[in-house]
Amino acid sequence: MGAGQQRHLLPCISGLPGSGEMFEVYMHPEQLALEPGETQLINCSTSCAQPDVSGLETTLSKTLIAQGTQWKQYMVSNASQDTIIHCYVTCSGKQKLKSLNVNVFYRPKQVLLKLQPPWVAVGESFTIECCVPTVAPLKSLTLTLLRGKEAMYNKTFRMMTPDPQEATVTHNVTAHKEDGRHNFSCRADLDLRSHGGGLISRISEPQMLKVYEPIPDNQMVVIITVVSVLLFLFVTSILLCFAFGQHWRLRRMGTYGVQGA
């Protein structure tokens, strides 16, 4: 949630025990997914009526925004890797912690599609390749290859590394005549709902495949035969022209023979 989308988070309080022997600590949100450089409001509260001390322990940049007797609200920012935030409360000399997992993600900003070859005959195979240059966490990513609105193939990545990296999927397909009437595209879905985020989707620019009918064998035989006949006629005409030229030259030399001295 960016700074422009932040809403005031009300303290989370349930019950006001008369002593510090039993109390609870609460955090809101309970899970958090952040992009690098994004800010987020975090609320830390307790059921202790008069806490001795309370606060937020984190490696992120934090700013106290508002507070009451039983709650404090912070703005955190500058997350660059997965981390844990702790809300601590001491009540009547006893301390309790509540922890929040922060998952840093990189949304799929580019989805690149490639058809190879771009021209293909019916019945021959072609390759669809989809690439997302930088994305994380990869374990939350699914790439889906689409023909029109139909899902042809999808791949969900299971790698656990949190670092941003390239994600690629390749699929071989046999070309059909109707493939030339559809757009091909690739959709990247980064599902962060289990990490306190949402579903982020991005789709590639659509591409068309050029599909042509292969020439039947019998038609190829006819074409080869016709070309062979035409070539024979061309060569024959050249030879006849040469022969007639020689004959005409000999006749002319015979008519204008060399006269005696």
Buried (B, 14 or more C-beta within 10 A) or exposed (E): BEEEEEEEBEBBBEEEBEEBEEBBBBBBBEBBBBEBEBBBBBBBBBBBBEBEEBBBEBBBEBEEBBEEBBBBBBBBBEBEEBBEBBBBBBBBEEEBEBEBBBBBBBBBEEBEBBBEEEEBEBEEEBEBBBBBBEBBBBEBBBBBBBBBEEEBBBBEBEEEEBEBBEBEBBBEBEBEEEBBEBBBBBBBBBBBEEBBBEEBBBBBEEBEBEBEEEEEEEEEEEEEEEEEEEEEEEEEEEEEEEEEEEEEEEEEEEEEEEEEE
